[in-house]
Each structure stands twice: as C-alpha cells, then as structure tokens.
Amino acid sequence: MLPSSLAARLMLAALGGLLAASLAGAALVWLQFWPSSPATMLHAQLQGELDDLDDGLRLAADGRATVALDRYDAATYDAMPKDAAYLVLDRAGREVARSIDGPALTGLRTAPSGARTVLIANGDEPVRLWVAEKSASRDGRRYLIRIGRSERLVATLSAYAGEKFLRGASLAAALAIACFALVVFVTVRRMVRPLRRASAVAARLAPGNMSERLRTAGLPDEIVPLIEAFNSALGRLEHGFRVQQEFLASAAHELKTPLALLQAEIELGGAADKTALLRDTAQMARIVHQLLHLAEVSEGHNYRYETVNLVDGIGDAVEYLRRLAAQRGVAVRLDVAADGGALQADRGALFVLVKNLLENAIHHSPPGASVRVRVEADGFWI
C-alpha cells in the first residue's frame, strides 16, 4: 500500500529507480563475464600483463635488453619467484631479460612453445603454471616474451580481489544510496515547501476573508494550473458572496420600510388604512419571492435548457403583468423585430427574468407613462 504523503511517494519512486538501475548494472556486468570460462578470463589477464612487458622492453646502446616495470609488478616477480616469472628470448633462443630465479622461471624455460600450462615442482606437490607468450620487435630485432602464473597464485589473488571488490562495491553502493536518499529528501522537502505554504494560506480562508490568493511562485509547473484554477474558483466564490451580501442588505432595507409602516398602522388600531396595509404586504411578498428565486437560480440542477421562442417567453411575462400595469396606470407595449428569433434557455428562468425587469419598470414609472418591451434577434430590452 502506497503512503499518502507525496514526499514519501517521491522518495520511494526515486529509491526504486536507483535500485532498478543498480540491478540492471549488476546484470549487465554478469552477462558480460558469464559466458567466459575461468581459463579464458585468466588467459585475457595474462595477455594484458604481456602487453605491459612489451611496453617496458628497452634496448640499451650496447644492444642489451632490459624490462622496465612499475613498482607493483616488479614487487610481484621479486617477492613470489615460486609463482610468478617472465622471460624474454631473442631470435636465437638466448635469454636477454628475465625475473629472478625460482620454480616459476624454471617452468617457463622448460615449457614447450605454444603450451598454455605446465607442471612445476613447488614443494611436496606439483603446481600447474599458466603460460602465455607474445612476439615483440625492437630496432629490427625480434624477441619472444613469455610469462607464467601459478594456479594457486591466481586463485589467491582472485579470491582476495573478489572479496575486496565486494566490500568496496557494497560500501560504495551503501554510500551512494545514502547520499542519493539525502539529496532526494532535501529536494522533495524544498519542492513541497511551497505546497505547505499554499495549504496554510488556504486554511486561513473564511467567508469574511476571501480576498487572499495562493501564490504560484516556487511551485512546480505541474502544480501551477491547479493553484490557478483554485484561485479562479476563489474569485468566483468571492464575487458570489459579495453579490449575496449586497442583495441581502438591499432586501433587509426594502423589508424594513414596509414592516415599520405595518407596525405603525397596527399601533393606530381602528384607524388603519387597509389600502396601505395591502400595498406594504404586497411589497414584502415581492421581496420574499425574489429571495426564493435567488435560492432557486443558485442551483444549476434547477435549470432545464431547451429552445425557447423569445416572443412567446417574453409575451407570457407581459400578459402576466398587464393587470398590475393597469392598476398603476401604466401602458405596456410589446414590439417584435422582423427577425426576432429563439435561444437555448430555461423557460421558467426567462419568465422570472423578464417579469422582474418589467415589474421594476412598472413600479418606477409614473401614472400615464408607457413601458416598451422590444424583442430582437439577439435579445430584448425594456
């Protein structure tokens, strides 16, 4: 089960990638050396040492040949004459350069040309000596370089080198994983720090404090669209909240006046004006209906869009308010352009929209005035 933390997931993904790369490298090395037999690998090693001897072969001014070796190779031949030796022969088979005397050098001298192994006397039991040779030329003279390594020396060095390599590789792998994990941890921490700051800002948002926005500075490119979309949603919420606050304040103000008049009329007792009471209650009922309509239109699922003819939709609202217009002494006239068309809308919402606009026009028009409603192809105006 994956952890819920983004930082932990990134850490696991990075470490998993490092482990997969390590396994792939190990498999590549294994596949590279697996087809080779131990004898083939040893022969390749001896050929490499023959190349070193060839590079170190020198001719003095008097024609004598010498071999210059590095300190490690020279110490090997000097310290282990029983197990390591080299021999340089001229065209006539005379020895011109060699390592110090020992069983290994004796084995090289007695080994037939082209032989790969020879048995040498080394203590109570004979030891196999691996032999390799190579031709070289200096100043037009040809030489034969021969080299020998005992089987026990090869096994000892291989085991020692393998153990040292395993220890070194294990230590290097452990250090690499530790350093890699530390770098990934620091990188992930720095990467998610802007997200934590954005979360802190989002936690401070409240209905009375919706003007603050999340900053995108320092955020990964993949997170920026999400933060920008969140800021855009906050802007819409702030706008809607402000509109509702303004509407509620306006509705409270509109209700305050008729309620005060009703209270005054009731306190007068029998002297109450019935017409004034009806007018005030009608005004409050109108405001309450508008609040109900606002609650309905705030929910998108209340809409049902269809093709609505503008003339029919607006004409219904005009006919509905003709009686109110007659009571106010206001004439309502509907003009339709020759190209008056249709649109995709909710029929009920269109009716409420036109009714509210037309009702406001009727209420704010003096007696004898005329309210004109004109329907055109792309909309209407009052």
C-alpha positions as CSV (number, residue, x, y, z in Angstrom):
1,M,0.0,0.0,0.0
2,L,1.5,3.3,-1.0
3,P,1.9,6.1,1.6
4,S,-0.5,9.0,1.4
5,S,2.4,11.6,1.6
6,L,3.5,13.0,-1.7
7,A,7.1,13.3,-0.3
8,A,7.1,9.7,0.7
9,R,5.9,8.6,-2.7
10,L,8.6,10.6,-4.5
11,M,11.2,9.1,-2.1
12,L,10.0,5.6,-2.8
13,A,9.9,6.2,-6.6
14,A,13.5,7.6,-6.6
15,L,14.9,4.8,-4.4
16,G,13.1,2.3,-6.6
17,G,14.6,3.8,-9.7
18,L,18.1,3.7,-8.1
19,L,17.7,0.1,-7.0
20,A,16.5,-0.9,-10.5
21,A,19.5,0.9,-12.1
22,S,21.8,-0.9,-9.7
23,L,20.3,-4.3,-10.5
24,A,20.5,-3.6,-14.2
25,G,24.1,-2.6,-13.9
26,A,24.9,-5.8,-12.0
27,A,23.0,-7.9,-14.5
28,L,24.9,-6.2,-17.4
29,V,28.3,-7.0,-15.7
30,W,27.3,-10.6,-15.0
31,L,26.1,-11.1,-18.6
32,Q,29.3,-9.7,-19.9
33,F,31.6,-12.1,-18.0
34,W,29.2,-15.1,-17.6
35,P,29.9,-16.7,-21.0
36,S,33.7,-16.7,-20.3
37,S,35.3,-19.7,-18.6
38,P,37.9,-19.1,-15.8
39,A,40.6,-20.3,-18.2
40,T,39.6,-17.7,-20.8
41,M,39.5,-14.9,-18.3
42,L,42.9,-15.9,-17.0
43,H,44.4,-16.0,-20.5
44,A,43.0,-12.5,-21.1
45,Q,44.6,-11.3,-17.9
46,L,48.0,-12.8,-18.9
47,Q,47.7,-11.2,-22.3
48,G,47.3,-7.8,-20.5
49,E,50.5,-8.4,-18.5
50,L,52.3,-9.4,-21.7
51,D,51.4,-6.1,-23.2
52,D,52.8,-4.4,-20.1
53,L,56.1,-6.3,-20.5
54,D,56.1,-5.4,-24.2
55,D,55.7,-1.7,-23.3
56,G,58.5,-1.9,-20.8
57,L,61.0,-3.7,-23.1
58,R,64.0,-1.4,-23.7
59,L,67.3,-1.7,-25.7
60,A,70.5,-0.2,-24.3
61,A,73.1,1.5,-26.5
62,D,75.2,-1.7,-26.4
63,G,72.3,-3.8,-27.6
64,R,71.4,-5.3,-24.2
65,A,67.7,-5.7,-23.5
66,T,66.0,-4.7,-20.2
67,V,62.4,-4.6,-19.0
68,A,61.1,-1.6,-17.0
69,L,58.1,-2.5,-14.8
70,D,56.1,-0.4,-12.4
71,R,56.7,-0.9,-8.7
72,Y,53.8,-3.2,-8.2
73,D,54.6,-5.6,-11.0
74,A,58.3,-5.7,-10.1
75,A,57.5,-6.4,-6.5
76,T,55.2,-9.3,-7.5
77,Y,58.0,-11.0,-9.5
78,D,60.7,-10.3,-6.8
79,A,58.6,-11.5,-3.9
80,M,57.0,-14.6,-5.4
81,P,59.5,-16.4,-7.7
82,K,57.7,-19.7,-6.9
83,D,54.5,-18.5,-8.5
84,A,55.3,-15.6,-11.0
85,A,58.0,-15.2,-13.6
86,Y,58.7,-13.7,-17.0
87,L,61.3,-14.4,-19.7
88,V,62.5,-12.6,-22.8
89,L,64.3,-14.6,-25.6
90,D,65.9,-13.3,-28.7
91,R,65.6,-14.9,-32.2
92,A,68.3,-17.4,-31.3
93,G,66.6,-18.5,-28.1
94,R,69.0,-16.8,-25.8
95,E,67.7,-15.2,-22.6
96,V,68.1,-11.4,-22.8
97,A,65.9,-10.5,-19.8
98,R,64.2,-12.4,-17.0
99,S,62.8,-12.3,-13.5
100,I,64.7,-13.7,-10.5
101,D,65.3,-17.4,-10.4
102,G,62.7,-19.7,-9.0
103,P,60.4,-22.6,-9.8
104,A,58.2,-20.4,-12.0
105,L,61.1,-19.3,-14.1
106,T,62.3,-22.9,-14.5
107,G,58.8,-23.8,-15.7
108,L,58.9,-21.1,-18.3
109,R,62.3,-22.3,-19.6
110,T,61.1,-25.9,-19.9
111,A,57.6,-25.2,-21.3
112,P,57.2,-26.1,-25.0
113,S,56.5,-23.3,-27.3
114,G,52.8,-22.6,-27.5
115,A,51.9,-24.5,-24.3
116,R,49.3,-23.0,-22.1
117,T,50.1,-24.9,-18.9
118,V,53.0,-26.8,-17.4
119,L,53.6,-28.6,-14.1
120,I,56.4,-27.2,-11.9
121,A,57.9,-28.6,-8.8
122,N,56.9,-26.4,-5.9
123,G,57.2,-28.2,-2.5
124,D,55.7,-31.6,-2.0
125,E,53.1,-31.4,-4.7
126,P,53.5,-30.2,-8.3
127,V,51.8,-26.9,-9.2
128,R,50.2,-26.0,-12.5
129,L,51.8,-23.0,-14.1
130,W,49.7,-21.0,-16.6
131,V,51.9,-19.8,-19.5
132,A,51.4,-17.1,-22.2
133,E,53.8,-15.7,-24.8
134,K,54.0,-12.8,-27.3
135,S,56.3,-11.7,-30.0
136,A,57.9,-8.2,-29.9
137,S,60.3,-6.3,-32.1
138,R,62.8,-3.5,-31.3
139,D,65.1,-1.8,-33.8
140,G,64.5,-4.6,-36.3
141,R,65.2,-7.4,-33.8
142,R,62.6,-9.8,-32.8
143,Y,62.0,-11.1,-29.3
144,L,59.7,-13.6,-27.6
145,I,58.2,-12.6,-24.3
146,R,56.9,-15.4,-22.0
147,I,55.0,-15.0,-18.7
148,G,53.9,-17.6,-16.1
149,R,51.5,-17.5,-13.2
150,S,50.9,-20.5,-10.8
151,E,47.4,-21.7,-10.4
152,R,47.4,-21.2,-6.6
153,L,48.6,-17.5,-7.1
154,V,45.8,-16.9,-9.5
155,A,43.2,-18.4,-7.1
156,T,44.6,-16.5,-4.1
157,L,44.6,-13.2,-6.0
158,S,41.2,-13.8,-7.5
159,A,39.6,-14.6,-4.1
160,Y,41.4,-11.6,-2.5
161,A,40.4,-9.2,-5.3
162,G,36.8,-10.6,-5.3
163,E,36.5,-10.0,-1.5
164,K,38.0,-6.5,-1.8
165,F,35.8,-5.7,-4.7
166,L,32.7,-7.0,-2.9
167,R,33.5,-4.9,0.1
168,G,34.3,-1.9,-1.9
169,A,31.2,-2.2,-4.1
170,S,29.0,-2.8,-1.0
171,L,30.4,0.3,0.7
172,A,30.2,2.4,-2.4
173,A,26.6,1.2,-3.0
174,A,25.6,2.0,0.6
175,L,27.2,5.4,0.4
176,A,25.6,6.1,-3.0
177,I,22.1,5.1,-1.7
178,A,22.6,7.2,1.5
179,C,23.7,10.2,-0.5
180,F,21.0,9.8,-3.1
181,A,18.3,9.4,-0.4
182,L,19.6,12.5,1.3
183,V,19.6,14.5,-1.9
184,V,16.1,13.3,-2.8
185,F,14.9,14.0,0.7
186,V,16.2,17.6,0.6
187,T,14.9,18.2,-2.9
188,V,11.5,16.8,-2.1
189,R,11.3,18.9,1.1
190,R,12.2,22.1,-0.9
191,M,9.7,21.1,-3.6
192,V,6.7,20.6,-1.3
193,R,7.5,23.6,0.9
194,P,5.5,26.0,-1.4
195,L,2.6,23.5,-1.2
196,R,2.7,23.7,2.6
197,R,2.6,27.5,2.4
198,A,-0.3,27.3,0.0
199,S,-2.1,24.9,2.3
200,A,-1.5,27.4,5.2
201,V,-3.0,30.2,3.2
202,A,-6.0,28.1,2.1
203,A,-6.6,27.2,5.8
204,R,-6.9,30.9,6.7
205,L,-9.7,31.5,4.1
206,A,-13.1,32.3,5.6
207,P,-16.3,33.9,4.5
208,G,-15.1,37.2,5.9
209,N,-11.6,36.8,4.4
210,M,-11.9,35.6,0.8
211,S,-9.6,38.2,-0.9
212,E,-6.4,36.3,-0.2
213,R,-5.0,34.2,-3.1
214,L,-2.5,31.4,-3.3
215,R,0.9,32.3,-4.8
216,T,2.4,30.2,-7.5
217,A,6.0,31.4,-7.0
218,G,8.3,28.5,-6.5
219,L,5.7,25.8,-7.2
220,P,6.4,23.0,-9.7
221,D,5.0,23.6,-13.2
222,E,2.6,20.6,-12.8
223,I,1.0,22.2,-9.7
224,V,0.6,25.8,-11.1
225,P,-2.5,25.1,-13.1
226,L,-4.2,23.5,-10.1
227,I,-3.4,26.6,-7.9
228,E,-4.5,29.0,-10.7
229,A,-7.8,27.1,-11.0
230,F,-8.2,27.2,-7.2
231,N,-7.6,31.0,-7.2
232,S,-10.1,31.4,-10.1
233,A,-12.7,29.4,-8.1
234,L,-12.0,31.6,-5.0
235,G,-12.6,34.7,-7.2
236,R,-15.9,33.4,-8.3
237,L,-16.9,32.5,-4.7
238,E,-15.8,36.0,-3.5
239,H,-17.9,37.6,-6.2
240,G,-20.9,35.4,-5.5
241,F,-20.6,36.0,-1.7
242,R,-20.4,39.8,-2.3
243,V,-23.4,39.8,-4.5
244,Q,-25.4,37.8,-2.0
245,Q,-24.3,40.1,0.8
246,E,-25.4,43.2,-1.2
247,F,-28.7,41.6,-2.1
248,L,-29.4,40.6,1.5
249,A,-28.5,44.1,2.6
250,S,-30.8,45.6,-0.1
251,A,-33.6,43.1,0.8
252,A,-33.3,44.0,4.5
253,H,-33.5,47.6,3.7
254,E,-36.5,47.1,1.4
255,L,-38.3,45.0,4.1
256,K,-37.5,47.5,6.9
257,T,-39.7,50.2,5.5
258,P,-43.0,48.2,4.9
259,L,-42.5,46.5,8.3
260,A,-42.2,49.8,10.0
261,L,-45.3,51.1,8.2
262,L,-47.2,47.9,9.2
263,Q,-46.2,48.4,12.8
264,A,-47.4,51.9,12.8
265,E,-50.7,51.1,11.1
266,I,-51.3,48.3,13.7
267,E,-50.5,50.6,16.6
268,L,-53.1,53.1,15.3
269,G,-55.8,50.5,15.9
270,G,-59.1,51.2,14.2
271,A,-57.6,54.0,12.1
272,A,-55.5,51.6,10.0
273,D,-55.5,52.2,6.2
274,K,-56.5,48.9,4.6
275,T,-55.1,50.0,1.2
276,A,-51.7,51.0,2.6
277,L,-51.5,47.7,4.5
278,L,-52.2,45.7,1.3
279,R,-49.6,47.7,-0.6
280,D,-47.0,47.1,2.1
281,T,-47.7,43.4,2.3
282,A,-47.6,43.1,-1.5
283,Q,-44.2,44.8,-1.4
284,M,-42.8,42.4,1.2
285,A,-44.3,39.4,-0.7
286,R,-42.5,40.6,-3.8
287,I,-39.2,40.8,-2.0
288,V,-39.7,37.3,-0.5
289,H,-40.5,35.9,-4.0
290,Q,-37.2,37.4,-5.3
291,L,-35.3,35.8,-2.4
292,L,-36.9,32.4,-3.3
293,H,-36.0,32.9,-7.0
294,L,-32.4,33.7,-6.0
295,A,-32.2,30.5,-4.0
296,E,-33.5,28.5,-7.0
297,V,-31.2,30.0,-9.6
298,S,-28.2,29.4,-7.3
299,E,-28.5,25.7,-8.0
300,G,-27.6,24.6,-11.6
301,H,-29.6,21.4,-11.5
302,N,-32.8,23.5,-11.3
303,Y,-32.4,24.6,-14.9
304,R,-33.7,22.7,-17.9
305,Y,-32.4,24.1,-21.2
306,E,-34.5,24.0,-24.3
307,T,-35.1,26.0,-27.4
308,V,-37.4,28.9,-26.3
309,N,-39.0,31.4,-28.7
310,L,-38.2,34.9,-27.4
311,V,-41.5,36.3,-28.4
312,D,-43.5,33.6,-26.6
313,G,-41.4,33.7,-23.5
314,I,-41.4,37.5,-23.1
315,G,-45.0,37.7,-24.2
316,D,-46.1,35.5,-21.3
317,A,-44.5,37.8,-18.8
318,V,-46.0,40.9,-20.5
319,E,-49.5,39.3,-20.3
320,Y,-49.0,38.3,-16.7
321,L,-48.2,41.9,-15.6
322,R,-50.8,43.7,-17.7
323,R,-53.2,43.8,-14.7
324,L,-50.5,45.3,-12.4
325,A,-49.7,47.9,-15.1
326,A,-53.4,48.8,-15.4
327,Q,-53.7,49.3,-11.6
328,R,-50.6,51.6,-11.8
329,G,-52.0,53.4,-14.8
330,V,-49.0,52.4,-16.9
331,A,-49.3,51.1,-20.5
332,V,-47.1,48.1,-21.6
333,R,-46.2,47.8,-25.3
334,L,-44.5,44.8,-26.9
335,D,-42.6,45.4,-30.1
336,V,-41.2,42.5,-32.1
337,A,-38.4,42.9,-34.7
338,A,-38.9,41.2,-38.0
339,D,-36.1,38.8,-37.2
340,G,-37.0,38.0,-33.6
341,G,-35.7,34.5,-33.0
342,A,-35.1,31.8,-30.4
343,L,-32.4,30.8,-28.0
344,Q,-31.4,28.0,-25.6
345,A,-32.7,28.8,-22.2
346,D,-34.7,27.6,-19.2
347,R,-38.3,28.8,-19.9
348,G,-39.1,29.4,-16.2
349,A,-35.9,31.4,-15.6
350,L,-36.5,33.5,-18.7
351,F,-40.1,34.2,-17.4
352,V,-38.7,35.3,-14.0
353,L,-36.1,37.5,-15.5
354,V,-38.5,39.3,-17.8
355,K,-41.1,39.6,-15.0
356,N,-38.7,41.1,-12.5
357,L,-37.3,43.7,-15.0
358,L,-40.8,44.6,-16.3
359,E,-42.2,44.7,-12.7
360,N,-39.4,47.1,-11.7
361,A,-40.1,49.3,-14.7
362,I,-43.9,49.4,-13.9
363,H,-43.3,50.2,-10.2
364,H,-40.9,53.1,-11.1
365,S,-43.0,54.6,-13.9
366,P,-45.4,57.4,-13.0
367,P,-49.1,57.1,-13.9
368,G,-49.7,57.7,-17.6
369,A,-46.3,56.5,-18.6
370,S,-45.6,53.8,-21.1
371,V,-43.2,50.8,-20.7
372,R,-41.9,49.5,-24.0
373,V,-40.6,45.9,-24.5
374,R,-38.7,45.3,-27.7
375,V,-37.7,41.8,-28.8
376,E,-34.8,41.5,-31.3
377,A,-32.9,38.5,-32.8
378,D,-30.1,38.6,-30.2
379,G,-32.1,39.6,-27.1
380,F,-34.5,42.2,-25.8
381,W,-34.6,45.5,-23.9
382,I,-37.1,47.3,-21.8
